[in-house]
Amino acid sequence: MEKKEGSINVDGTEIKNSDLTQEQNSAKTHIQSLRAKITKLQFEIDELLPSLKYYEDNLIKSVKDTASEILTPEQNKKTGES
């Protein structure tokens, strides 16, 4: 069984890995690595965003609730003083 040599596509042209210079092969390896890392990090971001939204929403609600508790007595005093 023959092992198929890998290749890359550059602007629609298939180029065998064996035809790449050492510098080009290094760049190809970096590109593959960076794409894999970006995919992994995007997955993690997609997981983290709902958690961030949850905590932001809870903080906003908590601040609004606290503000209501603080402002209500002051508003009542002002209404009673009029």
Helices and strands as residue ranges (DSSP letters): E 7-10, E 13-16, G 17-19, H 22-81
